[in-house]
Amino acid sequence: MEETRLAVIAIIVKSKESVEALNELLHQYSDFIIGRMGVPYRAKGLNVISVVLDAPNQAISSLAGKIGRLKGVTAKAVYSNPDKA
């Protein structure tokens, strides 16, 4: 079995037109997702989503990159230290 790491992908969605594509990407990686939380920030017209994963490095960076390429969406991944989680 491939070694995995714990990570959080922070996502900011500015464009509602990208929500369907975002949800499809999250579905594709659902085997790695531990949980997710979304918070609408109505005053700014944004949605903030945190996705927690336990996955191989390549899967985490691939998902974050694909999400970040969606129109009006920003994504950044934060990884655990490999020896601590």
N, C-alpha and C positions, 0 to 999 in steps of 0.2 A: 504494500500500500504506500502511496506517495505521501511524503511529509506535508502536513498542513500547518497553517498559521491562522491565528485569530486576527481579524481586521475589521475596521469600520469604514464604510464608504459614506462620506457626507455628500449629499446631493442638494443643489438648489435649482429649483425649476421656475423659470420665468415665463416659459411659453407653454400654454395649455395644449398646443397642437402636438407637442412631443410626449404627452403623457401616455398615450397608447403604446408607442414604441418603447418607452421606458418600462412600462409594465411587462411587455413582451420579453425584454432583456432580463428582467428580474425573474420571470418565469423560467427562462432558459437555464438560469443558474440556481434555481430553487433548491437543488440538492445540497448546496453549500450554505444556504441562508439559514441562520439561527433565528433571526427576528428582524423586524423593521418597524420604524416609527415615523409617522409623517405629521408635520405640524403646518397648518396653513397660516401664513402671515398676511392677513387680509389688508392691513394698512399699506403694505408694500406691493401687494399683488403677487406674492411669491409663495412657494411651498418648499419647506425644508424637510428632507427625508434622511434618516440614518438607517443604514443597512449593516447588520452585523453578520459576518461570515466566518466559517472555519473551512478554509480551502487552500489548495496549493498556491504558491506565489503567482504562477502564471495565470490561473483562473481569476484571482483578485485583480491583477493589473489589467487583464483583458477586459473584464467587466467594467472597471472604472474608466478605461479608455473608450470603450464603446458608448458608455453613458455620456461621457464628456464631449463626444462628437455629435450628440443630438443637438438640434437647434434650440437655443435658449436654455440649455442645461449645463450646469457646472458640476464636476465631481472630483473629489480628492479622496485618496485612500490613506488610512493610518494603520500601520501594522504593529502587532505585538513584537516584542523581542523574541527571536526564535528559541532561546533557551528558557523563557519564562512562561510560555503558553503553547 
